[in-house]
Amino acid sequence: MTIVKASMAGTVWKILVTEGEQVAADQEVVILESMKMEIPIVTEEAGIVKRIIVAEGDFINVDDDLLEIE
């Protein structure tokens, strides 16, 4: 299982995947907004989205868990 973590603090602007969806390595899965910039978060490996931990609009900190992939 892989945990996708936030690379910086910000607000979850958009979640691009759903639970149960197949994702590829380096696929954008979440977009954060910080200092009026959009920061895409990508997966490091392929798999299936097991659980989405955050919701759009949530404020997150660096290294917070965003979703689980297996």
N, C-alpha and C positions, 0 to 999 in steps of 0.2 A: 504494500500500500504506500502511496506517495501523498504527502500533504503539500498542497500549493500554498505558499506563504506570501504575505505582502512584502514588497521590496521597499516600500516607504509608507509613511503615514498619509492618510487622506480619507476621502469619502468614497464608498462603493458607488460608482456612477451607473454601471451597467453590468449585469451578469449575462454572459454570452452563451452559456450552456445550461442544460437541464440534467437532473438526476437520471441516471441510466443511459446517458448519451455517450457514444464512443468518441474519444478525442485522440488526436495525433500528437506526437512530440512537437514541441514549439508552437502549438496552437494557442491563440489568444482565448482566454476563458473568462477574464474579468477585466473591466476597465475602471481604474481609480481616477479620482479627480483630486488634484492637490495644487494649490497656488494657481488655479485657473488653467492647469495643464491636464490633459488626459494621458494616463500612464497605463499601457496595456500590460497585463500579467499573463505570462504564458506557462504552459506545462513543460516539465523537463522530460517527461516520457509519455508514451501512448498508454491508453487504458480506458476504463469506463468510469464515469463520474459516479461515485458511490453516495456522496453526501455533500450538499452545499451548506456551508456553515454560516455564511453571512447573507444579508439581504441588501437590496439596493437601498441606498440612503444611510447605511450604517457607517459610523466613523471607525476606522481601524488604525492600529499602530504598526510600526515596523515589526516584521516577523509574526504578526497575527495569522492564524490559520484561516484560509479562505474556503478551500474545499478539499475533499479526499478523492483520490483516484486509485483504482485497483486494476 
